Amino acid sequence: MAACDFNMCFTFVMPGWEGSAHDSRIFNFATSDPRYEFPNPPQGKYYLVDSGYPLQRGYLKPYQDTRYHLPDFARGGRRAEGKQEIFNHAHSSLRSVIERSFGVWKKKWAILRDMPSYRFDKQIAIVIATMCLHNYIRRHPSRVDIDFSEYEQRDRDQGMSSQSRQETCTDTAGGVEEMIALRNSIADQLCEARS
């Protein structure tokens, strides 16, 4: 499990889950065990999470049973309609930073695409080390990095500025009912802004 910020830097990683498991199971494990030091969002902020995560204080997920992924909106040329689709489109656009972060990370480190049969603990160390190097490169842009530049150009082409992404991701969050109300409020604001 990993979390990242809008600068495409990893802010949390919990590698080493053997086998397959549902997102919510790994999330509950990481957030409930203090030894993993999961960085819960501060008061008034929240993480954008996909539909596999629970809706709870500090974690804003999309509407279920409504179009969500950007390619779904691109197919057929039909734009988002109704407040739930409009919200999901905006949520997906913002949350795509995690896919872009993983895309750059995997592109940059070929060892991740074809991991040699090292011991499991060594594979975990490789994941952590490459994420640290990824963050270092991103935070120290003394020279142009071609992989990050490619993804930044895609953002510019899609009209997504980091400032607008940051502003959309701050608000007051509460329990489940409060998060539902927050999601509805954001959806209403997005609909009004589109009119």
Contacts in CASP RR format, 6 or more apart in sequence:
PFRMAT RR
TARGET T0000
AUTHOR 0000-0000-0000
METHOD contacts of the structure
MODEL  1
MAACDFNMCFTFVMPGWEGSAHDSRIFNFATSDPRYEFPNPPQGKYYLVD
SGYPLQRGYLKPYQDTRYHLPDFARGGRRAEGKQEIFNHAHSSLRSVIER
SFGVWKKKWAILRDMPSYRFDKQIAIVIATMCLHNYIRRHPSRVDIDFSE
YEQRDRDQGMSSQSRQETCTDTAGGVEEMIALRNSIADQLCEARS
1 12 0 8 1.000
1 13 0 8 1.000
1 14 0 8 1.000
1 17 0 8 1.000
1 23 0 8 1.000
1 26 0 8 1.000
1 27 0 8 1.000
1 30 0 8 1.000
2 10 0 8 1.000
2 12 0 8 1.000
2 13 0 8 1.000
2 14 0 8 1.000
2 98 0 8 1.000
2 101 0 8 1.000
2 102 0 8 1.000
2 131 0 8 1.000
3 10 0 8 1.000
3 11 0 8 1.000
3 12 0 8 1.000
3 13 0 8 1.000
3 39 0 8 1.000
3 47 0 8 1.000
3 98 0 8 1.000
4 10 0 8 1.000
4 11 0 8 1.000
4 97 0 8 1.000
4 98 0 8 1.000
4 101 0 8 1.000
5 11 0 8 1.000
5 97 0 8 1.000
6 94 0 8 1.000
6 97 0 8 1.000
6 162 0 8 1.000
6 165 0 8 1.000
6 166 0 8 1.000
6 169 0 8 1.000
7 138 0 8 1.000
7 139 0 8 1.000
7 162 0 8 1.000
8 97 0 8 1.000
8 100 0 8 1.000
8 101 0 8 1.000
8 104 0 8 1.000
8 138 0 8 1.000
8 148 0 8 1.000
8 151 0 8 1.000
9 101 0 8 1.000
9 134 0 8 1.000
9 135 0 8 1.000
9 138 0 8 1.000
9 139 0 8 1.000
10 101 0 8 1.000
10 105 0 8 1.000
10 131 0 8 1.000
10 134 0 8 1.000
10 135 0 8 1.000
11 39 0 8 1.000
12 30 0 8 1.000
12 38 0 8 1.000
12 39 0 8 1.000
13 127 0 8 1.000
13 128 0 8 1.000
13 131 0 8 1.000
14 26 0 8 1.000
14 30 0 8 1.000
14 36 0 8 1.000
14 38 0 8 1.000
15 124 0 8 1.000
15 127 0 8 1.000
15 128 0 8 1.000
16 120 0 8 1.000
16 123 0 8 1.000
16 124 0 8 1.000
16 127 0 8 1.000
17 26 0 8 1.000
18 120 0 8 1.000
22 52 0 8 1.000
23 50 0 8 1.000
23 52 0 8 1.000
23 53 0 8 1.000
24 52 0 8 1.000
24 53 0 8 1.000
24 54 0 8 1.000
27 49 0 8 1.000
27 53 0 8 1.000
27 54 0 8 1.000
28 54 0 8 1.000
30 36 0 8 1.000
30 38 0 8 1.000
31 38 0 8 1.000
31 40 0 8 1.000
40 58 0 8 1.000
41 47 0 8 1.000
41 58 0 8 1.000
41 59 0 8 1.000
41 173 0 8 1.000
43 173 0 8 1.000
44 58 0 8 1.000
44 170 0 8 1.000
44 171 0 8 1.000
44 172 0 8 1.000
44 173 0 8 1.000
45 58 0 8 1.000
45 169 0 8 1.000
45 170 0 8 1.000
45 171 0 8 1.000
45 173 0 8 1.000
46 58 0 8 1.000
46 59 0 8 1.000
46 60 0 8 1.000
46 169 0 8 1.000
46 171 0 8 1.000
46 173 0 8 1.000
46 179 0 8 1.000
46 182 0 8 1.000
47 58 0 8 1.000
47 59 0 8 1.000
47 60 0 8 1.000
48 60 0 8 1.000
48 61 0 8 1.000
48 91 0 8 1.000
48 94 0 8 1.000
48 95 0 8 1.000
48 169 0 8 1.000
49 59 0 8 1.000
49 60 0 8 1.000
49 61 0 8 1.000
49 95 0 8 1.000
50 61 0 8 1.000
50 62 0 8 1.000
50 95 0 8 1.000
51 61 0 8 1.000
51 62 0 8 1.000
51 64 0 8 1.000
51 68 0 8 1.000
52 61 0 8 1.000
53 59 0 8 1.000
53 61 0 8 1.000
54 61 0 8 1.000
55 61 0 8 1.000
55 176 0 8 1.000
55 179 0 8 1.000
55 180 0 8 1.000
56 175 0 8 1.000
56 176 0 8 1.000
56 179 0 8 1.000
57 173 0 8 1.000
57 174 0 8 1.000
57 175 0 8 1.000
57 176 0 8 1.000
57 178 0 8 1.000
57 179 0 8 1.000
58 173 0 8 1.000
58 174 0 8 1.000
58 175 0 8 1.000
58 179 0 8 1.000
59 179 0 8 1.000
60 91 0 8 1.000
60 173 0 8 1.000
60 179 0 8 1.000
60 182 0 8 1.000
60 183 0 8 1.000
61 91 0 8 1.000
62 68 0 8 1.000
62 87 0 8 1.000
62 88 0 8 1.000
62 91 0 8 1.000
62 92 0 8 1.000
63 84 0 8 1.000
63 87 0 8 1.000
63 88 0 8 1.000
63 183 0 8 1.000
63 187 0 8 1.000
66 84 0 8 1.000
66 85 0 8 1.000
66 88 0 8 1.000
67 73 0 8 1.000
67 80 0 8 1.000
67 85 0 8 1.000
67 88 0 8 1.000
67 89 0 8 1.000
68 88 0 8 1.000
68 91 0 8 1.000
68 92 0 8 1.000
69 92 0 8 1.000
70 89 0 8 1.000
70 92 0 8 1.000
70 93 0 8 1.000
70 96 0 8 1.000
73 79 0 8 1.000
73 80 0 8 1.000
73 85 0 8 1.000
73 89 0 8 1.000
80 86 0 8 1.000
80 88 0 8 1.000
80 89 0 8 1.000
82 191 0 8 1.000
83 184 0 8 1.000
83 187 0 8 1.000
83 188 0 8 1.000
83 190 0 8 1.000
83 191 0 8 1.000
84 187 0 8 1.000
86 187 0 8 1.000
86 190 0 8 1.000
86 191 0 8 1.000
86 194 0 8 1.000
87 183 0 8 1.000
87 186 0 8 1.000
87 187 0 8 1.000
87 190 0 8 1.000
90 168 0 8 1.000
90 186 0 8 1.000
90 190 0 8 1.000
93 158 0 8 1.000
93 160 0 8 1.000
94 165 0 8 1.000
94 168 0 8 1.000
94 169 0 8 1.000
97 165 0 8 1.000
100 151 0 8 1.000
100 154 0 8 1.000
100 155 0 8 1.000
101 134 0 8 1.000
103 151 0 8 1.000
104 134 0 8 1.000
104 147 0 8 1.000
104 148 0 8 1.000
104 150 0 8 1.000
104 151 0 8 1.000
105 112 0 8 1.000
105 130 0 8 1.000
105 131 0 8 1.000
105 134 0 8 1.000
106 112 0 8 1.000
106 113 0 8 1.000
107 147 0 8 1.000
108 130 0 8 1.000
108 134 0 8 1.000
108 137 0 8 1.000
108 147 0 8 1.000
109 130 0 8 1.000
109 133 0 8 1.000
109 134 0 8 1.000
111 126 0 8 1.000
111 130 0 8 1.000
112 126 0 8 1.000
112 127 0 8 1.000
112 130 0 8 1.000
115 123 0 8 1.000
115 126 0 8 1.000
118 126 0 8 1.000
137 145 0 8 1.000
137 148 0 8 1.000
138 145 0 8 1.000
138 148 0 8 1.000
141 148 0 8 1.000
155 161 0 8 1.000
155 162 0 8 1.000
168 186 0 8 1.000
171 182 0 8 1.000
171 186 0 8 1.000
172 178 0 8 1.000
172 182 0 8 1.000
173 179 0 8 1.000
173 182 0 8 1.000
174 182 0 8 1.000
END
